[in-house]
Amino acid sequence: MDVNTQVLEKLMRRYPHLTNEGVGVSGWWCKRRGEDRVDRHRKARADLLERVDRVDACCEWLAFVARRKTVNPFRSSYGFKHMAELEIGYVTNGVFVAAALHLGFAWKDTYTVNCLLGISEAWAKAFDEAHRYKRRSTFFEDCGPELGLAV
């Protein structure tokens, strides 16, 4: 999709709360770690700029997603990013949100680091069904031995 640093910088100017964590930074996390929220926000924005390649990967994945004109109220950006990770590997919530905003997906702020996106729930259910066994096998491979489950 050819996302480069200049494109991402322009997107971040348009959406000043966009960070590597998503929309803003987690206040709970700042309190827990004793961090200043403004400093964390600045660092999270710098971190997002370092992940241009992952934004591009998300754009490529989102190109095949069925859109809707309004936001999907049943899943947040965090849930959708986990779906993408099954096919493209680890991405942060902010990377995923940046890609969706770049491609013009409908979105709504939830006043958390997550947001709602205009991705079809019917498409998401079909994706879940197609990847159901992949998720389960990954879970058992990763966590099964620790939990005493046969792999």
C-alpha positions in Angstrom: 0.0 0.0 0.0 3.1 2.2 0.1 2.7 3.8 3.5 5.9 5.8 4.2 7.0 8.0 7.0 5.6 11.2 5.4 2.2 9.6 5.0 2.2 8.5 8.6 3.3 11.9 9.9 0.5 13.6 7.9 -2.0 11.1 9.4 -0.7 11.7 12.9 -1.0 15.5 12.4 -4.7 15.0 11.3 -5.3 12.7 14.4 -3.2 14.2 17.2 -4.3 11.5 19.7 -3.1 8.7 17.5 -0.3 6.7 19.2 1.3 3.3 19.1 -1.2 2.2 21.8 -4.2 3.4 19.8 -6.2 6.5 20.5 -4.2 8.2 23.3 -2.4 6.3 26.0 -3.7 4.2 28.9 -4.2 6.3 32.0 -4.3 3.1 34.1 -0.9 2.0 32.8 0.6 5.5 33.5 -0.7 5.4 37.1 0.5 1.9 37.6 4.0 2.6 36.4 4.2 6.2 37.8 4.7 7.7 34.4 3.7 11.1 33.2 0.9 10.8 30.7 2.2 13.6 28.5 5.7 12.0 28.3 4.1 8.6 27.6 1.9 10.1 24.8 5.0 11.7 23.2 7.0 8.4 23.4 4.0 6.4 22.0 3.7 8.7 19.0 7.5 8.4 18.3 7.1 4.6 18.7 4.3 4.6 16.1 6.5 6.4 13.6 9.0 3.6 13.9 6.5 1.0 12.7 5.7 2.3 9.2 6.3 -1.2 7.8 3.7 -2.7 10.1 1.2 0.0 9.2 1.8 -1.0 5.6 1.2 -4.7 6.4 -2.1 -3.8 8.1 -3.2 -1.8 5.1 -2.6 -4.8 2.9 -4.6 -7.0 5.2 -7.4 -4.4 5.5 -7.7 -4.2 1.7 -9.5 -7.5 1.8 -11.8 -6.7 4.7 -15.5 -6.1 4.0 -16.4 -2.5 5.1 -19.6 -1.0 6.4 -20.6 2.7 6.4 -21.1 2.8 10.1 -18.9 1.4 12.9 -19.3 -2.1 14.1 -20.5 -1.8 17.7 -19.6 -5.4 18.6 -15.8 -5.4 18.2 -13.2 -2.8 18.9 -9.9 -2.1 17.1 -8.2 -4.4 19.6 -10.3 -7.4 18.6 -9.8 -6.7 14.9 -6.0 -6.3 15.4 -5.9 -9.8 16.9 -7.7 -11.1 13.8 -5.1 -9.5 11.6 -2.3 -11.0 13.7 -3.4 -14.5 12.7 -2.3 -13.7 9.2 0.4 -11.0 9.4 2.0 -11.4 12.8 2.1 -9.1 15.8 1.0 -5.5 15.4 0.1 -2.9 18.0 -3.4 -1.5 18.4 -2.1 1.9 17.3 -0.5 0.5 14.1 -3.8 -1.2 13.3 -5.9 2.0 13.9 -3.5 4.1 11.9 -3.8 1.7 8.9 -7.7 1.8 9.2 -7.7 5.6 9.4 -5.3 5.8 6.4 -7.6 3.7 4.3 -10.7 5.8 5.3 -12.6 3.3 7.4 -15.4 4.7 9.5 -14.4 5.1 13.1 -15.6 6.2 16.5 -13.7 7.1 19.6 -14.6 5.1 22.7 -12.5 7.3 25.0 -10.1 4.4 25.6 -7.1 3.4 23.5 -9.4 1.3 21.4 -11.9 2.6 18.9 -14.8 1.2 16.9 -14.2 0.6 13.1 -16.4 0.2 10.1 -15.7 -3.5 9.5 -18.5 -5.8 8.7 -19.6 -8.1 11.6 -20.7 -10.8 9.0 -17.2 -10.7 7.5 -15.7 -10.9 11.0 -17.8 -13.9 11.9 -16.8 -15.7 8.7 -13.1 -14.9 9.4 -13.5 -16.2 13.0 -15.0 -19.5 11.7 -12.3 -19.9 9.1 -9.6 -19.4 11.7 -11.2 -21.1 14.6 -8.9 -24.1 14.6 -5.8 -22.0 14.0 -6.6 -20.0 17.2 -7.2 -23.1 19.2 -4.1 -24.8 18.1 -2.0 -21.8 18.7 -3.4 -21.5 22.2 -2.7 -25.1 23.1 0.8 -24.9 21.6 1.6 -21.7 23.6 -0.2 -22.4 26.8 -1.2 -26.0 26.9 2.0 -27.4 28.6 1.9 -24.7 31.2 -1.7 -25.5 32.1 -1.1 -29.2 32.1 -3.1 -29.8 28.9 -2.1 -32.4 26.3 -1.0 -30.7 23.1 
